[in-house]
Amino acid sequence: MSTKNWSRKSVLMLGLAALIGLFALSAATSLGQEGETDEILDFYRNRAEASAKSRDPFQAGISFSLTAHSYYQLIPKEDQPIPDSSVVRYYFSFGELDSLKVLEEGDVDFRAEDLRVFSPFVADYQFNFFPNDTGGPLAIGLDNRTDVGQVPVGVAVVDRDLYYIDKLYLYYPDSRKDLRHSLVLTTQLVDGYVFPDTIVRSGAEAGFFKTIYYRQTTYVDNVKIHR
């Protein structure tokens, strides 16, 4: 695996370690500073929603292609010491998949990743604000308004200056197939449009004889916009 991929993995693991602290801060913020931060929260949330629409290559209907490198690994690693891999080149036109070319086919049944960047700001969430005075990205907590819902909960990290979604840390509480299911996504900005950069999906599935724990990591590169 390349140095770039290892660097991405380090960032993601650090992000996961910080997620518990972010949720704790979310609860404190929503309880103690709700009246103080609503106006600021609405400011960033509205701009993040507008940015998500204008920077979405699918909504824009542009023609583009990208390569997705996927790695599937069972946990613990002793059950599968070498990750199975798959490499696919995707071609999109008018917001839809036009064609694909399999460059490397894996042995396992890879999950089909949605290469759209999920925008949480159009869903019916209870938003929590994470104050950030360092000038870095802003974290916004995403809580479901009901006990069980179809939308994931977690944290969206928004670029402070351009307002696009930089990272997503999501947990799916109503996953029908998985016993547990979480998603970490980082993005990349190409010609003003937001594309996924790294997608890490972790979960547990009920097998015939035991529960299967897995991780599927997808790296997206070689993004080209065709004009």
SVG drawing of the C-alpha trace seen along z (x, -y; Angstrom):
<svg xmlns="http://www.w3.org/2000/svg" viewBox="-39 -34 44 57">
<polyline fill="none" stroke="black" stroke-width="0.4" points="0.0,0.0 1.4,-3.5 2.6,-6.0 -0.4,-8.2 -2.7,-5.5 -1.0,-4.9 -1.1,-8.7 -4.9,-8.6 -5.3,-5.7 -3.5,-7.6 -5.8,-10.5 -8.8,-8.3 -7.7,-6.4 -7.0,-9.7 -10.4,-10.9 -12.1,-7.8 -10.2,-8.1 -11.5,-11.7 -15.1,-10.8 -16.0,-9.7 -14.8,-13.1 -16.8,-14.9 -20.0,-13.2 -19.4,-14.1 -18.8,-17.7 -21.9,-17.6 -24.1,-16.7 -22.5,-19.4 -22.8,-22.1 -26.4,-21.3 -27.4,-21.5 -25.3,-24.4 -24.9,-26.6 -27.9,-26.0 -29.2,-29.6 -25.8,-31.0 -24.8,-29.0 -28.0,-28.7 -27.4,-31.8 -23.8,-30.7 -24.8,-27.1 -27.5,-28.3 -25.0,-30.5 -22.6,-27.6 -25.3,-25.0 -27.0,-27.1 -23.8,-27.8 -22.7,-24.1 -26.0,-23.1 -25.6,-25.6 -22.1,-24.4 -23.1,-20.8 -25.6,-21.5 -23.3,-23.7 -20.3,-21.4 -22.0,-18.1 -20.8,-16.7 -23.9,-14.5 -26.4,-17.3 -24.4,-19.4 -24.7,-16.6 -21.1,-16.9 -19.2,-14.1 -16.4,-12.7 -14.4,-9.5 -12.6,-8.2 -10.8,-5.1 -11.9,-3.3 -9.3,-1.0 -11.2,1.2 -9.7,3.4 -11.8,5.9 -10.4,7.4 -11.9,9.6 -11.3,8.7 -9.3,10.1 -6.6,10.0 -5.5,13.6 -8.6,14.8 -7.5,13.0 -3.9,11.8 -3.9,10.3 -6.8,7.9 -8.7,8.8 -8.6,5.9 -10.6,4.6 -9.9,1.7 -12.6,0.2 -12.7,-2.8 -16.1,-4.5 -17.5,-6.8 -20.4,-9.2 -22.6,-11.3 -25.6,-13.5 -25.5,-12.5 -25.7,-8.8 -23.3,-5.9 -22.5,-5.6 -20.1,-2.6 -17.3,-1.0 -14.2,0.9 -12.9,3.6 -9.1,3.2 -8.6,5.7 -11.3,8.1 -11.4,9.3 -12.4,12.8 -15.0,11.5 -18.3,9.9 -17.4,6.2 -20.1,3.9 -21.0,1.3 -20.0,-2.0 -22.1,-5.1 -19.6,-7.5 -21.8,-10.5 -20.8,-12.6 -23.7,-12.3 -25.1,-15.8 -26.7,-15.7 -27.9,-19.3 -31.1,-18.4 -32.1,-15.7 -34.3,-16.2 -31.5,-16.2 -31.0,-17.8 -27.8,-19.7 -25.2,-20.4 -22.5,-22.9 -18.8,-22.3 -17.1,-25.6 -13.7,-25.9 -11.6,-29.0 -8.4,-27.7 -9.4,-28.7 -9.6,-25.0 -12.5,-23.0 -15.8,-23.1 -17.5,-20.0 -21.3,-19.8 -23.0,-17.0 -25.8,-15.1 -28.4,-13.6 -31.6,-11.8 -34.8,-13.3 -36.3,-9.9 -34.9,-6.8 -34.5,-4.8 -34.3,-6.3 -33.2,-5.6 -30.6,-8.3 -27.1,-7.9 -26.0,-9.9 -22.5,-11.3 -20.3,-14.3 -19.8,-16.4 -16.6,-18.4 -17.0,-21.4 -14.3,-23.6 -14.5,-27.0 -13.7,-29.0 -15.4,-27.2 -18.1,-25.4 -17.9,-22.1 -17.9,-18.8 -14.4,-17.8 -15.0,-14.6 -18.0,-12.6 -18.1,-10.2 -21.3,-8.3 -23.1,-5.5 -26.1,-3.7 -28.5,-2.8 -31.2,-1.1 -29.1,1.1 -31.1,4.2 -28.3,6.5 -25.5,5.4 -25.4,5.9 -23.2,2.8 -22.3,0.4 -20.2,-2.7 -18.7,-4.9 -15.8,-7.3 -15.5,-9.5 -12.9,-12.1 -13.3,-14.2 -11.2,-15.9 -11.9,-19.1 -11.4,-18.8 -12.1,-21.8 -14.5,-23.1 -16.4,-19.9 -16.4,-17.6 -15.5,-13.9 -14.9,-11.2 -11.2,-10.6 -11.3,-7.7 -14.3,-5.6 -13.9,-3.3 -16.9,-1.1 -16.8,1.2 -19.4,3.5 -20.5,6.9 -22.7,9.3 -24.5,12.4 -22.9,15.4 -24.1,19.1 -21.9,20.1 -20.5,16.9 -20.6,13.2 -18.3,11.8 -16.5,8.6 -15.1,6.7 -13.6,3.5 -13.9,2.3 -11.6,-0.7 -12.0,-2.5 -9.5,-5.0 -10.6,-7.3 -8.1,-8.9 -7.4,-9.9 -10.6,-12.0 -11.0,-13.6 -13.7,-16.0 -14.5,-15.6 -15.5,-18.9"/>
</svg>
